[in-house]
Amino acid sequence: MSVSRANVLMVDLGIHVKVGGVWINPGDLLHGDQHGVVVIPSEIAERIPEAAERVAADEQRIIHACQSEGITVERLNAVYKSVRPDAY
């Protein structure tokens, strides 16, 4: 993919390249937004749907806790600790 009206000079194809200090290999997936770019190696790409489901389920637990009656900082911290124990 290239920017519209770009001047393109094809040098090579199917090689690994270094962009912004990060190596990108043929077949890798890239996800970028206003916060930056993540490189997902092709050998773990098949695990993305399962990982996304786990993240969504964890976030639903946090949302449910936030929407529950009588939520307190302590209860919310307990939910965070159960969802992301490595963050504490």
Chimera marker file (.cmm) of the C-alpha trace (Angstrom):
<marker_set name="trace">
<marker id="1" x="0.000" y="0.000" z="0.000" r="1" g="1" b="0" radius="0.5"/>
<marker id="2" x="1.316" y="3.474" z="-0.738" r="1" g="1" b="0" radius="0.5"/>
<marker id="3" x="0.228" y="7.023" z="-0.238" r="1" g="1" b="0" radius="0.5"/>
<marker id="4" x="-1.648" y="8.580" z="-3.133" r="1" g="1" b="0" radius="0.5"/>
<marker id="5" x="0.607" y="10.415" z="-5.584" r="1" g="1" b="0" radius="0.5"/>
<marker id="6" x="3.724" y="8.942" z="-3.973" r="1" g="1" b="0" radius="0.5"/>
<marker id="7" x="6.909" y="8.494" z="-5.930" r="1" g="1" b="0" radius="0.5"/>
<marker id="8" x="7.710" y="4.820" z="-5.556" r="1" g="1" b="0" radius="0.5"/>
<marker id="9" x="11.011" y="3.162" z="-6.325" r="1" g="1" b="0" radius="0.5"/>
<marker id="10" x="10.806" y="-0.607" z="-5.804" r="1" g="1" b="0" radius="0.5"/>
<marker id="11" x="14.185" y="-1.839" z="-4.594" r="1" g="1" b="0" radius="0.5"/>
<marker id="12" x="13.413" y="-5.299" z="-3.245" r="1" g="1" b="0" radius="0.5"/>
<marker id="13" x="10.514" y="-7.479" z="-2.153" r="1" g="1" b="0" radius="0.5"/>
<marker id="14" x="10.032" y="-10.137" z="0.536" r="1" g="1" b="0" radius="0.5"/>
<marker id="15" x="12.969" y="-9.117" z="2.745" r="1" g="1" b="0" radius="0.5"/>
<marker id="16" x="13.146" y="-8.076" z="6.383" r="1" g="1" b="0" radius="0.5"/>
<marker id="17" x="13.447" y="-4.338" z="6.980" r="1" g="1" b="0" radius="0.5"/>
<marker id="18" x="14.230" y="-2.136" z="9.946" r="1" g="1" b="0" radius="0.5"/>
<marker id="19" x="11.764" y="0.702" z="10.530" r="1" g="1" b="0" radius="0.5"/>
<marker id="20" x="12.145" y="3.009" z="13.507" r="1" g="1" b="0" radius="0.5"/>
<marker id="21" x="14.581" y="0.602" z="15.128" r="1" g="1" b="0" radius="0.5"/>
<marker id="22" x="12.225" y="-2.388" z="14.825" r="1" g="1" b="0" radius="0.5"/>
<marker id="23" x="12.787" y="-5.327" z="12.492" r="1" g="1" b="0" radius="0.5"/>
<marker id="24" x="9.824" y="-6.372" z="10.379" r="1" g="1" b="0" radius="0.5"/>
<marker id="25" x="9.875" y="-9.706" z="8.566" r="1" g="1" b="0" radius="0.5"/>
<marker id="26" x="7.852" y="-10.797" z="5.543" r="1" g="1" b="0" radius="0.5"/>
<marker id="27" x="4.463" y="-12.062" z="6.748" r="1" g="1" b="0" radius="0.5"/>
<marker id="28" x="4.469" y="-10.094" z="10.011" r="1" g="1" b="0" radius="0.5"/>
<marker id="29" x="1.293" y="-8.231" z="10.864" r="1" g="1" b="0" radius="0.5"/>
<marker id="30" x="1.426" y="-4.540" z="11.761" r="1" g="1" b="0" radius="0.5"/>
<marker id="31" x="-1.140" y="-2.681" z="13.813" r="1" g="1" b="0" radius="0.5"/>
<marker id="32" x="-0.784" y="1.065" z="14.073" r="1" g="1" b="0" radius="0.5"/>
<marker id="33" x="-2.742" y="3.925" z="15.548" r="1" g="1" b="0" radius="0.5"/>
<marker id="34" x="-2.041" y="7.347" z="17.054" r="1" g="1" b="0" radius="0.5"/>
<marker id="35" x="-0.083" y="5.672" z="19.876" r="1" g="1" b="0" radius="0.5"/>
<marker id="36" x="2.391" y="3.786" z="17.697" r="1" g="1" b="0" radius="0.5"/>
<marker id="37" x="2.864" y="0.518" z="15.860" r="1" g="1" b="0" radius="0.5"/>
<marker id="38" x="2.941" y="-3.066" z="17.114" r="1" g="1" b="0" radius="0.5"/>
<marker id="39" x="4.634" y="-5.809" z="15.122" r="1" g="1" b="0" radius="0.5"/>
<marker id="40" x="2.997" y="-9.229" z="15.444" r="1" g="1" b="0" radius="0.5"/>
<marker id="41" x="5.272" y="-12.027" z="14.220" r="1" g="1" b="0" radius="0.5"/>
<marker id="42" x="3.581" y="-14.291" z="11.703" r="1" g="1" b="0" radius="0.5"/>
<marker id="43" x="4.288" y="-17.386" z="13.845" r="1" g="1" b="0" radius="0.5"/>
<marker id="44" x="1.965" y="-16.157" z="16.615" r="1" g="1" b="0" radius="0.5"/>
<marker id="45" x="-0.674" y="-14.487" z="14.438" r="1" g="1" b="0" radius="0.5"/>
<marker id="46" x="-3.037" y="-17.477" z="14.709" r="1" g="1" b="0" radius="0.5"/>
<marker id="47" x="-3.257" y="-16.901" z="18.484" r="1" g="1" b="0" radius="0.5"/>
<marker id="48" x="-4.636" y="-13.343" z="18.129" r="1" g="1" b="0" radius="0.5"/>
<marker id="49" x="-8.375" y="-14.253" z="18.153" r="1" g="1" b="0" radius="0.5"/>
<marker id="50" x="-8.025" y="-16.245" z="21.390" r="1" g="1" b="0" radius="0.5"/>
<marker id="51" x="-6.001" y="-13.476" z="23.046" r="1" g="1" b="0" radius="0.5"/>
<marker id="52" x="-8.531" y="-10.852" z="21.922" r="1" g="1" b="0" radius="0.5"/>
<marker id="53" x="-11.378" y="-12.891" z="23.430" r="1" g="1" b="0" radius="0.5"/>
<marker id="54" x="-9.519" y="-13.083" z="26.763" r="1" g="1" b="0" radius="0.5"/>
<marker id="55" x="-8.925" y="-9.311" z="26.758" r="1" g="1" b="0" radius="0.5"/>
<marker id="56" x="-12.590" y="-8.642" z="25.939" r="1" g="1" b="0" radius="0.5"/>
<marker id="57" x="-13.757" y="-10.990" z="28.732" r="1" g="1" b="0" radius="0.5"/>
<marker id="58" x="-11.433" y="-9.315" z="31.253" r="1" g="1" b="0" radius="0.5"/>
<marker id="59" x="-12.637" y="-5.874" z="30.216" r="1" g="1" b="0" radius="0.5"/>
<marker id="60" x="-16.255" y="-6.996" z="30.602" r="1" g="1" b="0" radius="0.5"/>
<marker id="61" x="-15.503" y="-8.052" z="34.191" r="1" g="1" b="0" radius="0.5"/>
<marker id="62" x="-14.094" y="-4.582" z="34.891" r="1" g="1" b="0" radius="0.5"/>
<marker id="63" x="-17.026" y="-2.832" z="33.190" r="1" g="1" b="0" radius="0.5"/>
<marker id="64" x="-19.518" y="-4.995" z="35.087" r="1" g="1" b="0" radius="0.5"/>
<marker id="65" x="-17.809" y="-4.131" z="38.382" r="1" g="1" b="0" radius="0.5"/>
<marker id="66" x="-17.872" y="-0.411" z="37.556" r="1" g="1" b="0" radius="0.5"/>
<marker id="67" x="-21.585" y="-0.572" z="36.753" r="1" g="1" b="0" radius="0.5"/>
<marker id="68" x="-22.516" y="-2.568" z="39.830" r="1" g="1" b="0" radius="0.5"/>
<marker id="69" x="-24.370" y="-0.952" z="42.680" r="1" g="1" b="0" radius="0.5"/>
<marker id="70" x="-22.185" y="0.020" z="45.600" r="1" g="1" b="0" radius="0.5"/>
<marker id="71" x="-18.889" y="-0.087" z="43.709" r="1" g="1" b="0" radius="0.5"/>
<marker id="72" x="-15.967" y="1.093" z="45.809" r="1" g="1" b="0" radius="0.5"/>
<marker id="73" x="-12.323" y="1.729" z="45.067" r="1" g="1" b="0" radius="0.5"/>
<marker id="74" x="-11.454" y="-1.383" z="47.074" r="1" g="1" b="0" radius="0.5"/>
<marker id="75" x="-13.836" y="-3.602" z="45.090" r="1" g="1" b="0" radius="0.5"/>
<marker id="76" x="-12.596" y="-2.186" z="41.787" r="1" g="1" b="0" radius="0.5"/>
<marker id="77" x="-8.979" y="-2.755" z="42.855" r="1" g="1" b="0" radius="0.5"/>
<marker id="78" x="-9.859" y="-6.352" z="43.730" r="1" g="1" b="0" radius="0.5"/>
<marker id="79" x="-11.297" y="-6.887" z="40.229" r="1" g="1" b="0" radius="0.5"/>
<marker id="80" x="-8.216" y="-5.330" z="38.628" r="1" g="1" b="0" radius="0.5"/>
<marker id="81" x="-5.950" y="-7.574" z="40.708" r="1" g="1" b="0" radius="0.5"/>
<marker id="82" x="-7.890" y="-10.658" z="39.610" r="1" g="1" b="0" radius="0.5"/>
<marker id="83" x="-7.797" y="-9.616" z="35.948" r="1" g="1" b="0" radius="0.5"/>
<marker id="84" x="-4.240" y="-8.251" z="35.818" r="1" g="1" b="0" radius="0.5"/>
<marker id="85" x="-2.278" y="-9.726" z="38.756" r="1" g="1" b="0" radius="0.5"/>
<marker id="86" x="1.041" y="-8.848" z="37.143" r="1" g="1" b="0" radius="0.5"/>
<marker id="87" x="0.174" y="-5.132" z="37.341" r="1" g="1" b="0" radius="0.5"/>
<marker id="88" x="0.178" y="-5.192" z="41.130" r="1" g="1" b="0" radius="0.5"/>
<link id1="1" id2="2" r="1" g="1" b="0" radius="0.2"/>
<link id1="2" id2="3" r="1" g="1" b="0" radius="0.2"/>
<link id1="3" id2="4" r="1" g="1" b="0" radius="0.2"/>
<link id1="4" id2="5" r="1" g="1" b="0" radius="0.2"/>
<link id1="5" id2="6" r="1" g="1" b="0" radius="0.2"/>
<link id1="6" id2="7" r="1" g="1" b="0" radius="0.2"/>
<link id1="7" id2="8" r="1" g="1" b="0" radius="0.2"/>
<link id1="8" id2="9" r="1" g="1" b="0" radius="0.2"/>
<link id1="9" id2="10" r="1" g="1" b="0" radius="0.2"/>
<link id1="10" id2="11" r="1" g="1" b="0" radius="0.2"/>
<link id1="11" id2="12" r="1" g="1" b="0" radius="0.2"/>
<link id1="12" id2="13" r="1" g="1" b="0" radius="0.2"/>
<link id1="13" id2="14" r="1" g="1" b="0" radius="0.2"/>
<link id1="14" id2="15" r="1" g="1" b="0" radius="0.2"/>
<link id1="15" id2="16" r="1" g="1" b="0" radius="0.2"/>
<link id1="16" id2="17" r="1" g="1" b="0" radius="0.2"/>
<link id1="17" id2="18" r="1" g="1" b="0" radius="0.2"/>
<link id1="18" id2="19" r="1" g="1" b="0" radius="0.2"/>
<link id1="19" id2="20" r="1" g="1" b="0" radius="0.2"/>
<link id1="20" id2="21" r="1" g="1" b="0" radius="0.2"/>
<link id1="21" id2="22" r="1" g="1" b="0" radius="0.2"/>
<link id1="22" id2="23" r="1" g="1" b="0" radius="0.2"/>
<link id1="23" id2="24" r="1" g="1" b="0" radius="0.2"/>
<link id1="24" id2="25" r="1" g="1" b="0" radius="0.2"/>
<link id1="25" id2="26" r="1" g="1" b="0" radius="0.2"/>
<link id1="26" id2="27" r="1" g="1" b="0" radius="0.2"/>
<link id1="27" id2="28" r="1" g="1" b="0" radius="0.2"/>
<link id1="28" id2="29" r="1" g="1" b="0" radius="0.2"/>
<link id1="29" id2="30" r="1" g="1" b="0" radius="0.2"/>
<link id1="30" id2="31" r="1" g="1" b="0" radius="0.2"/>
<link id1="31" id2="32" r="1" g="1" b="0" radius="0.2"/>
<link id1="32" id2="33" r="1" g="1" b="0" radius="0.2"/>
<link id1="33" id2="34" r="1" g="1" b="0" radius="0.2"/>
<link id1="34" id2="35" r="1" g="1" b="0" radius="0.2"/>
<link id1="35" id2="36" r="1" g="1" b="0" radius="0.2"/>
<link id1="36" id2="37" r="1" g="1" b="0" radius="0.2"/>
<link id1="37" id2="38" r="1" g="1" b="0" radius="0.2"/>
<link id1="38" id2="39" r="1" g="1" b="0" radius="0.2"/>
<link id1="39" id2="40" r="1" g="1" b="0" radius="0.2"/>
<link id1="40" id2="41" r="1" g="1" b="0" radius="0.2"/>
<link id1="41" id2="42" r="1" g="1" b="0" radius="0.2"/>
<link id1="42" id2="43" r="1" g="1" b="0" radius="0.2"/>
<link id1="43" id2="44" r="1" g="1" b="0" radius="0.2"/>
<link id1="44" id2="45" r="1" g="1" b="0" radius="0.2"/>
<link id1="45" id2="46" r="1" g="1" b="0" radius="0.2"/>
<link id1="46" id2="47" r="1" g="1" b="0" radius="0.2"/>
<link id1="47" id2="48" r="1" g="1" b="0" radius="0.2"/>
<link id1="48" id2="49" r="1" g="1" b="0" radius="0.2"/>
<link id1="49" id2="50" r="1" g="1" b="0" radius="0.2"/>
<link id1="50" id2="51" r="1" g="1" b="0" radius="0.2"/>
<link id1="51" id2="52" r="1" g="1" b="0" radius="0.2"/>
<link id1="52" id2="53" r="1" g="1" b="0" radius="0.2"/>
<link id1="53" id2="54" r="1" g="1" b="0" radius="0.2"/>
<link id1="54" id2="55" r="1" g="1" b="0" radius="0.2"/>
<link id1="55" id2="56" r="1" g="1" b="0" radius="0.2"/>
<link id1="56" id2="57" r="1" g="1" b="0" radius="0.2"/>
<link id1="57" id2="58" r="1" g="1" b="0" radius="0.2"/>
<link id1="58" id2="59" r="1" g="1" b="0" radius="0.2"/>
<link id1="59" id2="60" r="1" g="1" b="0" radius="0.2"/>
<link id1="60" id2="61" r="1" g="1" b="0" radius="0.2"/>
<link id1="61" id2="62" r="1" g="1" b="0" radius="0.2"/>
<link id1="62" id2="63" r="1" g="1" b="0" radius="0.2"/>
<link id1="63" id2="64" r="1" g="1" b="0" radius="0.2"/>
<link id1="64" id2="65" r="1" g="1" b="0" radius="0.2"/>
<link id1="65" id2="66" r="1" g="1" b="0" radius="0.2"/>
<link id1="66" id2="67" r="1" g="1" b="0" radius="0.2"/>
<link id1="67" id2="68" r="1" g="1" b="0" radius="0.2"/>
<link id1="68" id2="69" r="1" g="1" b="0" radius="0.2"/>
<link id1="69" id2="70" r="1" g="1" b="0" radius="0.2"/>
<link id1="70" id2="71" r="1" g="1" b="0" radius="0.2"/>
<link id1="71" id2="72" r="1" g="1" b="0" radius="0.2"/>
<link id1="72" id2="73" r="1" g="1" b="0" radius="0.2"/>
<link id1="73" id2="74" r="1" g="1" b="0" radius="0.2"/>
<link id1="74" id2="75" r="1" g="1" b="0" radius="0.2"/>
<link id1="75" id2="76" r="1" g="1" b="0" radius="0.2"/>
<link id1="76" id2="77" r="1" g="1" b="0" radius="0.2"/>
<link id1="77" id2="78" r="1" g="1" b="0" radius="0.2"/>
<link id1="78" id2="79" r="1" g="1" b="0" radius="0.2"/>
<link id1="79" id2="80" r="1" g="1" b="0" radius="0.2"/>
<link id1="80" id2="81" r="1" g="1" b="0" radius="0.2"/>
<link id1="81" id2="82" r="1" g="1" b="0" radius="0.2"/>
<link id1="82" id2="83" r="1" g="1" b="0" radius="0.2"/>
<link id1="83" id2="84" r="1" g="1" b="0" radius="0.2"/>
<link id1="84" id2="85" r="1" g="1" b="0" radius="0.2"/>
<link id1="85" id2="86" r="1" g="1" b="0" radius="0.2"/>
<link id1="86" id2="87" r="1" g="1" b="0" radius="0.2"/>
<link id1="87" id2="88" r="1" g="1" b="0" radius="0.2"/>
</marker_set>
